[in-house]
Amino acid sequence: MNNTDRKVRSSKRNFVIALMLLLLTNILMGMTLVTMSKRTLREQMDQRMLDIANTAAYQLDGDELKELKAEDKGTEEYERAMDTLRSFQDNIELDYIYGIRDEGNGNFTFTIDPAYDDPGEFGSPIVTTEALVAAANGTPSVDQESYTDEWGEFYSAYSPVFDSEGNVAGIVGVDFDAEWYDSKLSNNMAAAVIITMVALTIGVVLSFVILSQNRRRFVKMLERMEALDHEMQKLDDLIMHSSIQKLDMLPEGENSVLKTLASGESHHSSHFDEYYEFDSSIESIYKKLKKYLRYVDAEAHTDPVTGVGNKAAYKARIRELDDTVADDTANFSVAFFDVNGSKNIYTKYGYEAGEQMMFDCAKLIKSVFGKNNVYYIIGDEFVVLTEGRSRFEMEEFFDKFDEAIKKYNVGKSKEDQLSVAKGRATFNKEQHSDYRHVFIDAKADCDRDKDIYYGRA
């Protein structure tokens, strides 16, 4: 055996090993993507349901709600609560929204139901779920399993309504059709499975290429790659028209390398370099797969309405800060923001205007404090966590934020201007034993600012 033959065999052996590693990587990537995609979409859908329930609960007066009775229908208090829930029923994609009362011993009944057809009767029983019990105890929650009642099969989100003393005065329930919910998950799973199959198919195609010894068969493999590229475009269309359509997943203006292959041209050599062109097409599709995976990971920690960190990201950051407190290296500040008059915006202009207001507020906060430091908490509240910033630096940041608010409000009528109450606190080991105590001080500072806005101070 001459030296050339040995090199050829060694090259083939190394290429087969590399192929097997690539195939294994694609399998692992596909399994990870399927799992992450399903979990992320479910988190997004659950959070969306909770956002609606929380916003509706925030707009209700708990002191009035807990006193309502069936015979109060037609009174100002009853109709005010009914109008609030009906605005959600009419303007948001949901099946039902209604009030709930905890009767004790795990029993719950309807209060106000704005449904036009067959509303729940005031005082009639409601199916008890774990999420409903959690809401009765003061924690907003979403059903993890569907349930069935006389109106159909649903997943529901529940949010407590608090009275002026901080007690749960009632609960807002929001129903979403179980078939719709499950179909969303199924569509996303189908997209993830297609991605996995595309990755595995690429590996199979490469295996055939290694075994192929003639150009005609190699060209057929390239035609197969063109079909795969077409499937990737179909996958992109599926995702871009589903629940995760906000980002442009695929590069724009990209000309498929496969078209060059089909015409037999190459920009890098004067002859038909099949191996180079095939490698280029594989690289193009592989980058798209990686981009999908990065997107899914980012969405798991981003609030879809405001574009800042969500509760999952916020809780992870709190753990990190508490760790710095434990090892005596803590040096951070907390800023708390609460939009003034948000209830009027939702009531006057509807839910979409409220979302736009929250998006604009988040954008202004990001412009001053940086995107990675901002978190959307609930309702109309944001938290900013900064490390290495002193109390005086936070004062400077607040001045910049006030200037940004002024610029934003230029040209707007008084009732449409954005107003944000704000407070801050900086960790002091003599005063604070953990993150929670710093947060409490920041929120108390914000509450004082809000009292001034409403003339309560």
C-alpha positions, 0 to 999 in steps of 0.5 A: 500500500502506497503512502497516498492510499494510506492518507486516503484511508486515514482521511476517510476514517477521520471524516467518519469519526467527525460525522458520528460526533456531528450526528450525536451533537445534532441528536442532543441538540434536537432533544434539548430543543424539543424539551426547552421549546415545550417548556418555554411556550408553556411558560409564555402561555401561563404568564400571558394568562396570569398577566390578564388575570392580574391586570383585571384583579388590580383594577377591581376594588376589593372593599367593594367586591367582598360586599357584593351580593346577587341582589346588588345587581344594578347598583353602582358598585356592582355595575362598576365591577361588571364593566371592568371585567366586561372590558376584558371579555370584549377586548382580549382573546379569552373564553371567560372572565369572572369573579369568584368568592371563597366560601371556605372548606375548599368551596368556591362560588361565582360572583360577577360574570360578564358573559353574554351567553349563559353566565355563571349564576351569582352564588353557584358553585365552581370547580375547585382546582389547585390553582384556585386554592393557591389564589385564595391564599393570595398567590396568582396561579395557573392550572397545570391540568385542564378541568371540565365543567358545564361550559366545556374543558378549560385551563384557567388562571386565577388572581386574588383581589385584595381589600384595603387591609391586604386580605383576599376579598375575591378572586378573578378567574380567566378561562382559556379553551383546553383544545386551543391551549393544547393545540398551541403546545402541539404546534410548537412541538411539531416545529421542534420535531421538524428541526430535530428531524432536519438535523438527523436527516443532514447527518444521514445525508452526510453518511451517504456522501461519504459512501458515494464515489461518483459525481452523479450520486453526489449531485443527487445528495445536493438535490436532497439538501435543497429539499432540506433547505426548502423544509427549513423555510417552511419551518420558518413560516410555521414559527413566524406565524405562531406564538413566537412570531416577534423575532426574525428567526432567519437571516434576511437577504440570504441567497441559498447556496443550493441555487448555485449548486444547481446551476453548477457554478462556484464563486471560489473556483473555476471548476465544480467544487462539490465538497466546498459547496456542500459544506457551505450549505450544511453550515447555513442550515446549522446556523439556523438551527443554532439560532432557533435554540438561542432564541428559545433560551432567551425567551425563557427569561424575557417578558413578551410584552415589555422585552425586559427580564421576566419573573424567572430571570428576576428570581435568579438574580435575587438568588445571586444577590443573596449569595453576595450578602452571605459571603459579605461581598454585597454591593448593590442597589434596588430601584422600584417603579410603579406606573401612576394612573395605569388603571385609567389607561386600561379603562379608557383606552383598552388593554392594548393601550395599557400594554403599549404604555408598559412597553414604553415605560420599560423602554425608558427605564432600559435607556437609563439603567440598561436592559440587563438590569430591568425586570417586569414584576407584575401589573404595572411594576418594574424593578431595577437591580444594579451592582456597584452603584452607590446611593448618590449614583442612583440619584443621578440615574433617577434625574436622568430618568425624570428627563427621559420622562419629560422628553417622552411626554412632550406634545402629549395631553395631560391625561395621556402623559406617562407618570411613574412613581419611583423609589430606591434603596442601597444595600447597607449591611448594618441595616439589611440582612438580605435582598428582601429588606433592601427591596422593602425599603425601595418599595416604601420609598416608591410608595411615598412618591406615589402618595405625593402624586395622588395628593395623599402625602 
